[in-house]
Amino acid sequence: MTQLVTRSDHDGLATLSLNRPEKMNALTVQMFVELNQHLAQLEQQADSIGAVVLRGAGRCFSAGNDLHDLAAGQPLPQPHLQARTIDRLARLPQPVITAVHGHCYTGALELALAGDLIIASASARFADTHAKWALTPLWGMSQRLPRRVGAARAREIMLLGRTYSGVQAQAMGLANFCVADADFDGEVAALARELLAGSWFSHRANKRLLLETDGLSLDAGLAHEVFRNAGKGPDMQERIAAFGKK
């Protein structure tokens, strides 16, 4: 049986690929089951895997929720499987890069928003089409989108259902980076190498601080940072010594 989500590891990087290219990686229940299984493994591998890339096989990241799957009302193996899986992705100890080329619509956008960094190809297409199908978000759109682009822009995206290019996505802060289509794979690899070159300890600690203080007042957040930070990493002395030898 073909894996609907594949994983490949290289030099501390785990790449998860949505692997339903003949259907433009339209998201099904089984895809979320497999993605959730990969994430459960990655949670336990923070010492050997320093970063994760999530991308799509074939022509696009994902066209969104499979409408046939949705109409059939396929039962979930656990309540709110998709929302739980996306939240698990967002809370991985490792930083996550979402690499978006081609379509990234609705449910796929909710999935992409779980990444810490989003890199888009120039021809990427982002949209929220919940209103087109008389649906409302269940996988995090109403919470993660305004936190990334601001409330006013989130209202525009969610209410109008317009499509935005990779260039537009970067301009509004939806994507951190936008690169030429021809350079996309190389730039994703370069971004992952740049991320992996930093202290994995610091990356995990910084991500945890950001998650734990989200929504706190400034005073509460500052207190959390001061009194509940992870301290110095085991690689600090090595990194300082290496800098001194330059």
N, C-alpha and C positions, 0 to 999 in steps of 0.2 A: 504494500500500500504506500502511495506517495505521501511523504511528509508535507503537511500544509504549512508548517513553520520549520525551517531548517536552521541549524546552528553550525558555525565554523569558528574555530579559535586559531589565533596567530599572535604570538608575542604579547600575550596578556590582553588581547582584544577579542571579545566574543561578538560575532556578527549574527544577528537573528534576521532571517529573510522570510517575509510573507511569500509563500510559494504556491500560488494559484494563478500563474500568469495568463493562462487561457481564459480566465474569468476576471482579468484585471485585478486580481487579488481581492475580490469582493469578500467581505468578512463573514464567516460562518461560525456557528457554535463550535464546531470541531476545531477550527483555527484557534479560537480562544482557549479551548481545552489544551491544545498543544503549546500555545504561547505560555499559558499559566504553568505548565510543567517545566518549561525551560527557565522561567523566572524563579521557580522554587529552587532549582539547582543553582542558579547564579547567586541567590541570596547566601548560599553556603560557601561560595567560592571567591569571596572578596580578596583573599590573599593571593590567589593565582590569576584572577581576572580583574584588571584595573579599570576597564571601560567597556561599554556595550554600544554597538551600533544596531539600530533597527531600520530596516529598509525593505523595499519590495522587489521581487524578481520580475523580469520582463519589462514591459512598457511603462509601468507606473508604480507608485507606492501602494495605493489602494483606491478603488472607486467608491469605497464605503461599504455599508452594511448590505449584504446580499438580500435583495428585496424578496426573492423567492423563498429564501430561508425564513425571512421575517413573516411573510404571508402564511407559510406553512405552520407557523407557531411551534417550531421545534422545541421540545422541552429542554430546560437547562439542567445539567447535572448538579448544580447548586444555585440558589437564588442569586440573582444579580451577578452572574459569572463574568460578564464583560466588564462591568464597572469595577468589580473586585480585581480583575486581571490588570486593567489599566492603572488602577491605583497601586497595585503591586509593582508595576513597571516604574511608576513615578517615585516609588519609595525604595527602589533598589539601592543598596549601599554604594554601588558604583555609579559614576556619572553616565548618562545615556545620551547618545547622539541620535536624533531622528534624521535620516537622510531621505529627502522627498524629491522624487522626480515624477513627472506626469501628474496624474490625478491624485488628489488628496481631499476627498469629499466627506463631509458629515461625520459618520462614525470613524472614518479613517483620520479625520482631523482631530477628533477627540483622542484617538490613539496617539497621534503625532504629538499632541500637546503634553503628553506625559514625559517627553524627552526634556533633558536639561538644556540641550542645545539643539536647534533645528537648522540644518543646512539644506538649501533648496537649489534645484537647477533653475536656470532662467525660464525654462518652459514649464515649470511646475504650475499646477492649477489648484488653488485652495478654495473651498466653498463650504458653507453650511446650508444644506437643503432640507432641514427638518420640516420647515413650513411648507415646502412643495408637496410633501407626502402626508401632511396633517399629523406630524409626529412632534414630540418634544424630547429634548435631550435627557438621556439616562446615564451617560457614560462620562460626564464631567464637563461638557461644553460650557454650561452657564457659570462654572466656577473657574476653570483654568483659562478660558479664552480672555475674560476681562482682566485677569491677573497678568496676562502677557501683553495685551494690546491696549488696555484701558477700557472703562465701561462704555464710553461713547462709541468707540470703534467696534466693540463687541456687539452693541445693539445694531449697528449698521450691518455687520456680517450676518447676524442671526435673523434679523427682520427682513432684509432685502434679498438674501440668498444669492448675492452676486458672486462672480468668480474672480479671483485675484491671481495675478502671475507671481512667479518667484521674486521678481524685482519689486512688485508692490508689497509682497509679504515682508520683505526685508525692510522696506521703507516704513512700514507701520509697526515693526518690531515683532511681527508674528514669526518670522525667520530671523535667526542671528546672522546668517550669511546667505548670499545668493551668488552662484558661480555659473559660468558658461556651461552649456550642456556637454560640450566636448571634454571639459575638464572635470566633470562631476565626480567620477570615480576616484580620480587622482586627488581631488581636493578633500573628499571624504576621508581617504586614507591619510592624507597629511594632517587633517584636523585630529584624527584619532591618535596619530603619533605625537602630536603636540600635547594632547591631553595626557597621554600615558607617560610623557617625560616628566610631568609634575609628580609630586609625592602622592602616592595612592592613599596614604594615611590622611594627608591634608584634604584630598578630594572627598573622602568619605566623611571626615569631620565637618568640612564646610557644608556639604550637602545636608548633613543631619542638622546643623545649626539653622540653615535656611528653612528646612521643613518644620522644625520644632518651634521656631519663632514666628512663622507665618500667621498673621492676624493679631499678634500681640501689640500692645502699646510700645512706644519707643523705650520707655523706662524699663518695662518688663523684658523687652528683647535685649537691651543692653545688660541687664542683670543676668539673664540667661547665658549670654555670651561670656561674661566674666566668670561666673561661678559654675557653669556647667559645660565648659569647653573641654575638649579632649586633650589639651596640653601639647607637648612636643612629641613628634613622631620618632620611631626607631631609626629612621634614615636621616635624621637631622645632622648628626655629626659627620656622617659620610658625605652629605651634600655640601656642608660647609668646607670640609677638607678638600673636596674636589674643586670648589670654587677658588680656594686659596692657591691651588696649583696652576691656575690659568696664567 
